[in-house]
Amino acid sequence: MLEYKTQRRIELFLYEEARLLDNRQFQEWLRLYEPQGIYWMPSRPDQTDPKGVASIIYEDHAILAIRVQRLLEARALVLTPMPRTTHLVSNIEVLDGETDDFTVATAFICVEHQGEWQRLYSGRQTYELARANGSFRIKLKRVALLNCDGTHSPITIPL
């Protein structure tokens, strides 16, 4: 059984990630990732292979850095006006945990508002976290959209 203090620190880390995204602090958000970190959004329910089957998003740290740079550029016309988001994270469960590495599952809802449009995303997220400097770093974030096999508009703000 995981000690309460560690569970709570993991929860606060995930809430911090949501807050950084909602506050458009994308560079700070990127710092939550390990240098080899991966952000993955499968295109099929129960997809286990991110490379053998096309994914909605499969980005390593270098590609995430490019995404962040584009979000910060004023001339990104597709982002005019800049989307606003609210990320809700709940049902946080530590599925596997050792001294320094943890597998964590959450439920999430993200509301994205841009201009006259509002989109709702929901599903489950799985994180592989590593302890780092009194906090954690993301080694892998897997975002399993409830409607992953549907048609999607471009997802500009990470979920």
N, CA, C and O of each residue as an XYZ file, in Angstrom:
636
protein
N       0.843     -1.192      0.000
C       0.000      0.000      0.000
C       0.885      1.250      0.000
O       1.847      1.353      0.761
N       0.539      2.174     -0.855
C       1.296      3.416     -0.999
C       1.001      4.325      0.189
O      -0.149      4.458      0.605
N       2.037      4.946      0.729
C       1.816      5.848      1.853
C       1.060      7.085      1.384
O       1.200      7.521      0.242
N       0.263      7.637      2.281
C      -0.613      8.764      1.957
C       0.171      9.958      1.406
O      -0.263     10.597      0.447
N       1.318     10.258      2.007
C       2.102     11.412      1.595
C       2.508     11.321      0.119
O       2.433     12.307     -0.613
N       2.932     10.144     -0.304
C       3.326      9.952     -1.703
C       2.115     10.069     -2.616
O       2.183     10.718     -3.660
N       1.004      9.443     -2.228
C      -0.237      9.542     -3.002
C      -0.623     11.010     -3.184
O      -0.961     11.437     -4.288
N      -0.571     11.758     -2.120
C      -0.965     13.173     -2.171
C      -0.021     13.983     -3.061
O      -0.471     14.854     -3.805
N       1.268     13.708     -2.992
C       2.225     14.420     -3.846
C       1.961     14.139     -5.324
O       2.072     15.033     -6.163
N       1.615     12.902     -5.633
C       1.279     12.543     -7.019
C       0.035     13.310     -7.454
O       0.004     13.873     -8.548
N      -0.988     13.335     -6.605
C      -2.205     14.070     -6.934
C      -1.907     15.544     -7.189
O      -2.389     16.111     -8.169
N      -1.123     16.164     -6.321
C      -0.797     17.582     -6.477
C       0.003     17.835     -7.749
O      -0.169     18.869     -8.394
N       0.878     16.898     -8.114
C       1.634     17.011     -9.359
C       0.689     17.012    -10.564
O       0.860     17.817    -11.479
N      -0.295     16.129    -10.573
C      -1.237     16.051    -11.692
C      -2.137     17.294    -11.733
O      -2.488     17.766    -12.814
N      -2.503     17.817    -10.581
C      -3.276     19.062    -10.552
C      -2.433     20.219    -11.075
O      -2.942     21.102    -11.766
N      -1.148     20.213    -10.745
C      -0.252     21.254    -11.250
C      -0.172     21.199    -12.773
O      -0.195     22.235    -13.438
N      -0.078     19.994    -13.320
C      -0.038     19.874    -14.780
C      -1.282     20.500    -15.405
O      -1.180     21.250    -16.377
N      -2.455     20.195    -14.851
C      -3.704     20.756    -15.373
C      -3.709     22.283    -15.272
O      -4.121     22.969    -16.208
N      -3.254     22.807    -14.146
C      -3.219     24.252    -13.944
C      -2.283     24.928    -14.942
O      -2.617     25.977    -15.493
N      -1.119     24.335    -15.175
C      -0.171     24.921    -16.130
C      -0.774     24.986    -17.525
O      -0.618     25.989    -18.222
N      -1.456     23.935    -17.936
C      -2.093     23.943    -19.255
C      -3.201     24.990    -19.323
O      -3.301     25.724    -20.306
N      -4.032     25.065    -18.287
C      -5.129     26.039    -18.286
C      -4.622     27.473    -18.247
O      -5.260     28.374    -18.793
N      -3.486     27.689    -17.607
C      -2.907     29.034    -17.518
C      -1.982     29.360    -18.692
O      -1.336     30.407    -18.710
N      -1.926     28.459    -19.664
C      -1.097     28.624    -20.864
C       0.385     28.767    -20.534
O       1.117     29.479    -21.221
N       0.811     28.098    -19.499
C       2.217     28.090    -19.111
C       2.864     26.849    -19.738
O       3.259     25.910    -19.047
N       2.955     26.882    -21.056
C       3.347     25.693    -21.804
C       4.811     25.317    -21.611
O       5.140     24.131    -21.584
N       5.680     26.287    -21.479
C       7.089     25.950    -21.243
C       7.257     25.280    -19.885
O       8.014     24.318    -19.755
N       6.555     25.783    -18.876
C       6.601     25.165    -17.557
C       6.014     23.761    -17.611
O       6.517     22.845    -16.961
N       4.935     23.595    -18.396
C       4.331     22.270    -18.565
C       5.337     21.304    -19.186
O       5.461     20.163    -18.740
N       6.048     21.752    -20.203
C       7.023     20.893    -20.871
C       8.111     20.443    -19.904
O       8.632     19.334    -20.028
N       8.454     21.284    -18.952
C       9.486     20.924    -17.960
C       9.039     19.779    -17.050
O       9.869     19.191    -16.357
N       7.771     19.460    -17.038
C       7.286     18.325    -16.247
C       7.692     16.990    -16.867
O       7.611     15.949    -16.215
N       8.127     17.021    -18.122
C       8.478     15.801    -18.844
C       9.960     15.471    -18.702
O      10.816     16.355    -18.661
N      10.231     14.176    -18.629
C      11.605     13.694    -18.729
C      12.128     14.049    -20.123
O      11.327     14.194    -21.047
N      13.435     14.195    -20.304
C      13.971     14.466    -21.648
C      13.590     13.391    -22.672
O      13.533     13.678    -23.868
N      13.332     12.174    -22.225
C      12.904     11.099    -23.127
C      11.386     10.879    -23.045
O      10.872      9.875    -23.540
N      10.677     11.822    -22.418
C       9.244     11.655    -22.195
C       8.433     11.582    -23.470
O       8.807     12.141    -24.501
N       7.309     10.878    -23.379
C       6.409     10.658    -24.522
C       4.990     11.082    -24.141
O       4.517     10.809    -23.038
N       4.326     11.755    -25.080
C       2.911     12.103    -24.968
C       2.195     11.304    -26.062
O       2.470     11.479    -27.249
N       1.268     10.419    -25.648
C       0.643      9.505    -26.604
C      -0.868      9.527    -26.475
O      -1.414      9.431    -25.376
N      -1.546      9.656    -27.631
C      -3.000      9.581    -27.696
C      -3.370      8.525    -28.735
O      -3.309      8.788    -29.937
N      -3.754      7.328    -28.275
C      -4.105      6.248    -29.208
C      -5.333      6.593    -30.061
O      -6.153      7.431    -29.686
N      -5.436      5.932    -31.204
C      -6.571      6.149    -32.102
C      -7.612      5.039    -32.016
O      -8.649      5.101    -32.677
N      -7.336      4.031    -31.206
C      -8.263      2.907    -31.049
C      -8.416      2.560    -29.571
O      -7.471      2.696    -28.795
N      -9.609      2.111    -29.186
C      -9.755      1.641    -27.807
C      -8.792      0.467    -27.552
O      -8.614     -0.391    -28.418
N      -8.197      0.436    -26.404
C      -7.288     -0.651    -25.990
C      -6.054     -0.791    -26.878
O      -5.432     -1.853    -26.890
N      -5.689      0.241    -27.612
C      -4.480      0.192    -28.445
C      -3.252      0.076    -27.533
O      -3.098      0.844    -26.583
N      -2.391     -0.883    -27.835
C      -1.192     -1.097    -27.017
C       0.093     -0.741    -27.747
O       1.141     -0.592    -27.118
N       0.026     -0.604    -29.054
C       1.222     -0.326    -29.850
C       1.140      1.084    -30.427
O       0.310      1.337    -31.299
N       1.984      2.008    -29.960
C       1.889      3.377    -30.466
C       2.519      3.569    -31.834
O       2.260      4.578    -32.490
N       3.335      2.632    -32.278
C       4.061      2.818    -33.535
C       3.538      1.934    -34.662
O       3.582      2.345    -35.821
N       3.051      0.750    -34.366
C       2.568     -0.164    -35.392
C       1.174      0.178    -35.885
O       0.753     -0.280    -36.948
N       0.459      0.985    -35.114
C      -0.885      1.441    -35.473
C      -0.857      2.961    -35.380
O      -0.299      3.512    -34.430
N      -1.449      3.640    -36.348
C      -1.460      5.108    -36.330
C      -2.122      5.615    -35.050
O      -3.153      5.092    -34.627
N      -1.534      6.619    -34.451
C      -2.075      7.244    -33.251
C      -2.575      8.644    -33.591
O      -2.164      9.228    -34.593
N      -3.454      9.176    -32.761
C      -3.891     10.557    -32.939
C      -2.690     11.474    -32.706
O      -2.425     12.387    -33.488
N      -1.969     11.210    -31.615
C      -0.746     11.945    -31.294
C       0.244     10.958    -30.697
O      -0.110     10.134    -29.854
N       1.474     11.054    -31.143
C       2.585     10.321    -30.524
C       3.798     11.222    -30.654
O       4.417     11.297    -31.716
N       4.135     11.909    -29.566
C       5.179     12.930    -29.633
C       6.218     12.716    -28.544
O       5.888     12.517    -27.375
N       7.474     12.760    -28.950
C       8.548     12.720    -27.967
C       8.822     14.147    -27.498
O       8.169     15.093    -27.939
N       9.783     14.288    -26.610
C      10.070     15.592    -26.009
C      10.420     16.646    -27.067
O       9.991     17.794    -26.956
N      11.183     16.273    -28.074
C      11.574     17.229    -29.116
C      10.357     17.747    -29.881
O      10.271     18.940    -30.171
N       9.426     16.869    -30.207
C       8.210     17.290    -30.920
C       7.308     18.100    -29.995
O       6.682     19.067    -30.429
N       7.238     17.711    -28.719
C       6.470     18.505    -27.753
C       7.030     19.922    -27.652
O       6.275     20.887    -27.530
N       8.353     20.041    -27.703
C       8.978     21.366    -27.644
C       8.572     22.210    -28.850
O       8.353     23.414    -28.715
N       8.472     21.597    -30.017
C       8.011     22.317    -31.213
C       6.551     22.727    -31.045
O       6.172     23.841    -31.408
N       5.734     21.836    -30.499
C       4.323     22.159    -30.244
C       4.223     23.372    -29.307
O       3.447     24.294    -29.558
N       4.999     23.361    -28.249
C       4.990     24.466    -27.289
C       5.422     25.763    -27.976
O       4.807     26.808    -27.764
N       6.459     25.704    -28.784
C       6.935     26.900    -29.490
C       5.847     27.470    -30.393
O       5.658     28.685    -30.462
N       5.141     26.588    -31.080
C       4.051     27.053    -31.961
C       2.923     27.694    -31.155
O       2.319     28.670    -31.600
N       2.636     27.145    -29.964
C       1.593     27.718    -29.116
C       1.974     29.118    -28.639
O       1.103     29.948    -28.379
N       3.262     29.374    -28.528
C       3.731     30.660    -28.024
C       3.918     31.702    -29.118
O       4.083     32.885    -28.819
N       3.896     31.282    -30.382
C       4.083     32.227    -31.489
C       2.797     32.996    -31.755
O       1.731     32.402    -31.914
N       2.901     34.297    -31.802
C       1.731     35.157    -32.015
C       1.133     34.979    -33.401
O      -0.050     35.254    -33.603
N       1.930     34.523    -34.356
C       1.436     34.450    -35.733
C       0.757     33.124    -36.077
O       0.442     32.882    -37.242
N       0.529     32.273    -35.098
C      -0.146     31.002    -35.348
C      -1.639     31.283    -35.581
O      -2.417     31.325    -34.628
N      -2.030     31.471    -36.826
C      -3.391     31.895    -37.166
C      -4.458     30.905    -36.716
O      -5.566     31.308    -36.362
N      -4.141     29.636    -36.726
C      -5.137     28.652    -36.311
C      -5.496     28.833    -34.837
O      -6.531     28.343    -34.385
N      -4.650     29.529    -34.094
C      -4.881     29.733    -32.671
C      -5.424     31.122    -32.355
O      -5.285     31.602    -31.230
N      -6.043     31.769    -33.342
C      -6.612     33.085    -33.121
C      -8.124     32.975    -33.103
O      -8.714     32.641    -34.130
N      -8.771     33.240    -31.992
C      -8.174     33.539    -30.701
C      -7.574     32.280    -30.062
O      -7.931     31.157    -30.420
N      -6.660     32.487    -29.116
C      -6.019     31.376    -28.425
C      -7.068     30.583    -27.645
O      -7.853     31.171    -26.903
N      -7.093     29.266    -27.800
C      -8.055     28.463    -27.036
C      -7.846     28.624    -25.527
O      -6.725     28.798    -25.049
N      -8.951     28.560    -24.802
C      -8.911     28.532    -23.341
C      -9.409     27.163    -22.916
O     -10.318     26.609    -23.533
N      -8.821     26.622    -21.873
C      -9.184     25.276    -21.439
C      -9.444     25.216    -19.946
O      -8.967     26.041    -19.168
N     -10.212     24.216    -19.579
C     -10.359     23.795    -18.189
C     -10.129     22.293    -18.177
O     -10.878     21.534    -18.793
N      -9.089     21.870    -17.470
C      -8.768     20.454    -17.318
C      -9.239     19.982    -15.938
O      -8.853     20.559    -14.921
N     -10.052     18.960    -15.901
C     -10.483     18.355    -14.647
C      -9.878     16.961    -14.562
O     -10.020     16.155    -15.481
N      -9.209     16.688    -13.464
C      -8.561     15.393    -13.254
C      -9.181     14.769    -12.006
O      -9.295     15.429    -10.973
N      -9.577     13.512    -12.095
C     -10.183     12.860    -10.926
C      -9.852     11.366    -10.921
O      -9.156     10.857    -11.799
N     -10.370     10.695     -9.915
C     -10.199      9.237     -9.768
C      -8.734      8.839     -9.910
O      -8.404      7.898    -10.633
N      -7.874      9.552     -9.226
C      -6.435      9.315     -9.329
C      -6.080      8.058     -8.543
O      -6.286      7.987     -7.331
N      -5.545      7.076     -9.250
C      -5.157      5.801     -8.635
C      -3.713      5.479     -8.976
O      -3.320      5.527    -10.142
N      -2.930      5.154     -7.972
C      -1.582      4.664     -8.223
C      -1.703      3.161     -8.419
O      -2.005      2.425     -7.479
N      -1.466      2.710     -9.652
C      -1.629      1.301     -9.997
C      -0.411      0.476     -9.611
O      -0.521     -0.691     -9.234
N       0.740      1.100     -9.712
C       1.982      0.402     -9.422
C       2.966      1.444     -8.928
O       3.101      2.512     -9.526
N       3.642      1.143     -7.857
C       4.581      2.114     -7.346
C       5.740      1.469     -6.627
O       5.583      0.539     -5.835
N       6.893      1.988     -6.926
C       8.103      1.554     -6.237
C       8.683      2.775     -5.546
O       7.956      3.729     -5.267
N       9.931      2.763     -5.276
C      10.564      3.888     -4.610
C      10.586      5.118     -5.496
O      10.304      6.221     -5.028
N      10.916      4.949     -6.768
C      11.111      6.101     -7.643
C      10.229      6.133     -8.881
O      10.184      7.163     -9.553
N       9.530      5.064     -9.213
C       8.710      5.008    -10.426
C       7.281      4.611    -10.071
O       7.048      3.735     -9.238
N       6.325      5.283    -10.728
C       4.926      5.040    -10.425
C       4.109      4.994    -11.709
O       4.378      5.747    -12.645
N       3.117      4.118    -11.757
C       2.126      4.102    -12.815
C       0.825      4.593    -12.201
O       0.341      4.041    -11.212
N       0.265      5.637    -12.801
C      -0.897      6.309    -12.237
C      -1.984      6.388    -13.295
O      -1.706      6.686    -14.457
N      -3.233      6.120    -12.893
C      -4.376      6.223    -13.797
C      -5.318      7.308    -13.287
O      -5.504      7.468    -12.081
N      -5.909      8.051    -14.220
C      -6.871      9.096    -13.862
C      -8.033      9.079    -14.851
O      -7.934      8.524    -15.945
N      -9.115      9.690    -14.445
C     -10.185     10.054    -15.368
C     -10.018     11.548    -15.626
O      -9.527     12.274    -14.762
N     -10.421     12.011    -16.805
C     -10.283     13.437    -17.094
C     -11.421     13.929    -17.973
O     -12.056     13.176    -18.711
N     -11.645     15.228    -17.855
C     -12.508     15.980    -18.764
C     -11.734     17.251    -19.086
O     -11.163     17.878    -18.194
N     -11.715     17.626    -20.344
C     -11.110     18.885    -20.756
C     -12.119     19.624    -21.631
O     -12.591     19.101    -22.640
N     -12.435     20.837    -21.228
C     -13.292     21.710    -22.025
C     -12.381     22.729    -22.690
O     -11.600     23.408    -22.024
N     -12.489     22.830    -24.013
C     -11.703     23.786    -24.776
C     -12.665     24.762    -25.437
O     -13.599     24.358    -26.128
N     -12.429     26.045    -25.218
C     -13.260     27.090    -25.802
C     -12.376     27.958    -26.698
O     -11.319     28.430    -26.280
N     -12.830     28.161    -27.943
C     -12.097     28.997    -28.884
C     -13.104     29.698    -29.779
O     -13.855     29.057    -30.514
N     -13.109     31.026    -29.707
C     -14.056     31.792    -30.524
C     -15.480     31.402    -30.189
O     -15.911     31.523    -29.042
N     -16.208     30.935    -31.183
C     -17.599     30.518    -31.004
C     -17.741     29.024    -30.723
O     -18.855     28.522    -30.570
N     -16.626     28.320    -30.655
C     -16.666     26.864    -30.522
C     -16.255     26.406    -29.134
O     -15.389     26.995    -28.488
N     -16.895     25.352    -28.705
C     -16.499     24.710    -27.457
C     -16.460     23.205    -27.702
O     -17.403     22.630    -28.245
N     -15.360     22.577    -27.296
C     -15.194     21.140    -27.473
C     -15.035     20.495    -26.105
O     -14.484     21.086    -25.177
N     -15.524     19.286    -26.008
C     -15.420     18.523    -24.770
C     -14.668     17.236    -25.056
O     -15.042     16.466    -25.941
N     -13.610     17.013    -24.301
C     -12.836     15.780    -24.403
C     -12.921     15.065    -23.058
O     -12.903     15.705    -22.007
N     -13.014     13.753    -23.095
C     -13.012     12.996    -21.845
C     -12.412     11.622    -22.095
O     -12.333     11.150    -23.229
N     -11.998     11.003    -21.018
C     -11.434      9.665    -21.129
C     -10.602      9.318    -19.911
O     -10.846      9.797    -18.804
N      -9.617      8.475    -20.147
C      -8.714      8.006    -19.094
C      -7.287      8.354    -19.489
O      -6.928      8.330    -20.667
N      -6.485      8.677    -18.490
C      -5.072      8.946    -18.719
C      -4.258      7.982    -17.869
O      -4.631      7.648    -16.745
N      -3.151      7.549    -18.425
C      -2.205      6.737    -17.672
C      -0.856      7.427    -17.745
O      -0.391      7.807    -18.819
N      -0.245      7.581    -16.600
C       1.062      8.230    -16.501
C       2.092      7.227    -16.007
O       1.795      6.382    -15.162
N       3.276      7.325    -16.528
C       4.442      6.706    -15.918
C       5.270      7.865    -15.392
O       5.767      8.687    -16.161
N       5.413      7.923    -14.073
C       6.102      9.026    -13.418
C       7.392      8.543    -12.767
O       7.485      7.402    -12.313
N       8.374      9.421    -12.731
C       9.634      9.156    -12.037
C       9.852     10.271    -11.023
O       9.586     11.439    -11.306
N      10.336      9.908     -9.848
C      10.684     10.936     -8.856
C      11.845     11.766     -9.392
O      12.760     11.251    -10.035
N      11.780     13.084     -9.105
C      12.858     13.975     -9.540
C      12.834     15.239     -8.695
O      11.842     15.967     -8.684
N      13.912     15.494     -7.999
C      14.082     16.745     -7.250
C      12.900     17.083     -6.339
O      12.412     18.213     -6.348
N      12.447     16.121     -5.567
C      11.354     16.360     -4.642
C       9.978     16.380     -5.268
O       8.990     16.620     -4.573
N       9.887     16.132     -6.562
C       8.605     16.083     -7.257
C       8.626     14.883     -8.197
O       9.170     13.832     -7.855
N       8.043     15.036     -9.363
C       7.986     13.950    -10.342
C       8.255     14.515    -11.724
O       8.184     15.724    -11.943
N       8.561     13.628    -12.645
C       8.683     13.949    -14.074
C       7.884     12.889    -14.829
O       7.791     11.738    -14.403
N       7.316     13.300    -15.951
C       6.506     12.403    -16.768
C       7.408     11.658    -17.747
O       8.102     12.273    -18.557
N       7.390     10.339    -17.665
C       8.107      9.499    -18.625
C       7.187      9.156    -19.796
O       7.627      9.085    -20.944
N       5.903      8.944    -19.492
C       4.898      8.636    -20.513
C       3.555      9.135    -20.026
O       3.176      8.919    -18.875
N       2.841      9.805    -20.915
C       1.445     10.162    -20.662
C       0.631      9.597    -21.807
O       0.812      9.976    -22.964
N      -0.265      8.690    -21.471
C      -1.148      8.062    -22.462
C      -2.549      8.597    -22.231
O      -3.137      8.379    -21.172
N      -3.086      9.299    -23.226
C      -4.408      9.910    -23.145
C      -5.356      9.074    -23.998
O      -5.306      9.128    -25.227
N      -6.211      8.307    -23.346
C      -7.164      7.446    -24.051
C      -8.515      8.155    -24.101
O      -9.306      8.081    -23.162
N      -8.763      8.846    -25.219
C     -10.045      9.535    -25.391
C     -11.172      8.512    -25.436
O     -11.019      7.421    -25.987
N     -12.298      8.880    -24.851
C     -13.465      8.003    -24.888
C     -13.887      7.742    -26.330
O     -14.293      6.631    -26.670
N     -13.791      8.763    -27.176
C     -14.159      8.638    -28.586
C     -12.916      8.649    -29.477
O     -12.904      9.303    -30.520
N     -11.887      7.937    -29.074
C     -10.611      7.960    -29.797
C     -10.744      7.549    -31.258
O      -9.968      7.998    -32.102
N     -11.713      6.706    -31.560
C     -11.881      6.229    -32.932
C     -12.849      7.095    -33.739
O     -13.286      6.699    -34.820
N     -13.184      8.279    -33.212
C     -14.048      9.218    -33.922
C     -13.232     10.178    -34.770
O     -12.018     10.029    -34.911
N     -13.918     11.166    -35.333
C     -13.266     12.210    -36.117
C     -12.995     13.390    -35.202
O     -13.871     13.804    -34.442
N     -11.780     13.937    -35.270
C     -11.387     15.005    -34.354
C     -10.880     16.224    -35.110
O     -10.207     16.108    -36.134
N     -11.220     17.392    -34.583
C     -10.595     18.628    -35.037
C      -9.168     18.604    -34.523
O      -8.857     17.839    -33.610
N      -8.291     19.428    -35.092
C      -6.922     19.464    -34.561
C      -6.925     19.785    -33.062
O      -7.609     20.704    -32.614
N      -6.167     19.028    -32.317
C      -6.046     19.232    -30.875
C      -4.787     20.055    -30.641
O      -3.674     19.537    -30.729
N      -4.964     21.325    -30.346
C      -3.811     22.223    -30.227
C      -3.252     22.268    -28.811
O      -2.036     22.216    -28.628
N      -4.116     22.364    -27.813
C      -3.693     22.397    -26.407
C      -3.646     20.950    -25.925
O      -4.632     20.227    -26.073
N      -2.541     20.514    -25.359
C      -2.497     19.123    -24.866
C      -3.600     18.856    -23.842
O      -3.998     19.751    -23.095
N      -4.073     17.646    -23.818
C      -5.144     17.265    -22.880
C      -4.590     16.735    -21.593
O      -5.352     16.370    -20.697
